Amino acid sequence: MLISLNLFANVGIYADENNTTPLLVYGGNAALLATWLRLALSGIVTVIFGIELFALSRK
């Protein structure tokens, strides 16, 4: 999760410094949406595994 978030932030920094958009950096809507989806799924999986980890430690 942290690696994906860091890569996404670096693309944002690059786009800002070079006066472009993440849409152009990724090459289109499909790639940008796939990146957002990957980031969202990584977050959801992280939360689910965190809940499972704490549920197992309480038993």
C-alpha positions in Angstrom: 0.0 0.0 0.0 2.7 2.5 0.9 4.7 1.8 -2.3 1.6 2.4 -4.5 0.8 5.5 -2.6 4.3 6.8 -2.9 4.4 6.1 -6.6 1.1 7.9 -7.1 2.4 10.9 -5.2 5.5 11.0 -7.2 3.5 11.1 -10.4 1.6 14.0 -9.0 4.8 15.8 -8.1 6.2 15.1 -11.6 3.0 16.4 -13.3 3.0 19.5 -11.2 6.7 20.4 -11.8 6.4 19.8 -15.6 3.0 21.5 -16.0 1.2 18.4 -17.2 -1.5 16.2 -15.9 -1.5 12.6 -14.5 -3.8 11.7 -17.4 -0.9 12.5 -19.9 1.7 10.8 -17.7 -0.3 7.6 -17.5 -1.2 7.7 -21.2 -5.0 7.9 -21.0 -8.2 7.5 -19.0 -8.0 3.7 -18.8 -4.5 3.6 -17.2 -5.4 6.5 -14.8 -8.6 4.7 -13.7 -6.7 1.5 -13.3 -4.2 3.3 -11.1 -7.0 4.7 -8.9 -8.7 1.3 -8.7 -5.4 -0.4 -7.7 -4.9 2.3 -5.0 -8.5 1.8 -3.7 -8.2 -2.0 -3.7 -4.9 -1.8 -1.9 -6.4 0.4 0.8 -9.4 -1.9 1.2 -7.3 -5.0 1.4 -5.0 -3.3 4.0 -8.0 -2.4 6.2 -9.4 -5.9 5.9 -6.1 -7.6 6.9 -5.6 -5.1 9.7 -9.0 -6.0 11.1 -8.3 -9.7 10.8 -4.9 -9.3 12.5 -6.5 -7.6 15.5 -9.3 -10.1 15.6 -6.8 -13.0 15.7 -4.8 -11.3 18.5 -7.9 -11.0 20.7 -8.6 -14.7 20.7 
